[in-house]
Amino acid sequence: MKIQAIRVYQVDLPLTEGRYTWSDGRHVQVFDSTVVEIISDTGIRGYGEVCPLGPFYLPAFAAGARAGIAELAPRLIGREATGIGPLNEVMDATLLGHPYVKSAIDMACWDLLGKSCGRPLCDLLGGRHGESIELYRAISQRSADEMAVNVAQYREQGYRKFQLKVGGDPAEDIRRIRAAAEVLRSGETLIADANTGWRVDDAAYVAKAIADVDVYLEQPCRSYEHCLSIRRRTALPFILDENIDGIQALLRACSDGAMDAINLKISRVGGISKARLIRDLCVSLDIPMTIEDSWGGDIITAAIAHLAHSTPARCRFSATDFNSYVTVRNATGAPIRDNGCLAAGASPGLGIEPDFDVLGEPVAEYRA
Ligand code: MG
């Protein structure tokens, strides 16, 4: 089964809440998502999606994804569509770095592989563990009181894990964390995620001030060394996210005892293939993971569900249902949150069918 053509679509995904704000006042109102369609010579088509969290979260941006795919696609035409290992070798040899550019292509090839053998992706990634995956809800940065109200509101939708977006003014962040912790109920989990936003001295100040609060601290500072420094000064459970961009970073962090859990984002590491490698390593090392992506719509939500559902429950910290954060559905068949949980579908591949009325005409097409 050879790759005959690659089409690229652009779709805007406005936020249900109108706006999503995280550290340093960074915010997004409409996400710019890219959908890749890989058409094989058998007629089977595979789909993938990549959606950076604006251009200022990770070294990734939406137009960059499409520009990078333009570099890669001509080198992939005519190759075996289900040869995911060789395809990744070609992508890595053609374009150094830029993992997010490769993510939607890798995802689309996994979708093709699943469809070609009639199995859902979670079967190919190791098999389904349990009935469903527990989700967390990101609480967009607002005033302390508003964020506490949002925790209570999202509890009504079944969520039991709440990730507060902090990384702003340290004194205000302390109020945010305390206000949310006040409304927390037994069995619920609170995470204060600074998304690299605190200076190291501010992070130390916050960590000391909330030492008595039942809360996880996530990625306080930009640099790994500053995060490690804070980790060594606090007894709070600690999560690394933005710094875990590949195997080397994970191994170093493990060796340093730098975290209790990680956040694994599919596109940050280059797609499902590389995310699976990190996932399997974390399972071997007993490191819990939140499995997700930087952002996305239905296609990415399906990919998250398959990767998370094929992860042993003991190593699943949480996952994300991005398709419930946005107002536009870019595909049918994607899993839908049920009482705070998500389950991978049983249909072959990702189990989704893109909505071409929403995607419109391709913005680019590559063929032999
Ligand atoms: Mg995070």
Residues whose N, C-alpha, C, O or C-beta is under 5 A from the ligand:
A	BS01	MG	D193 D241 N263
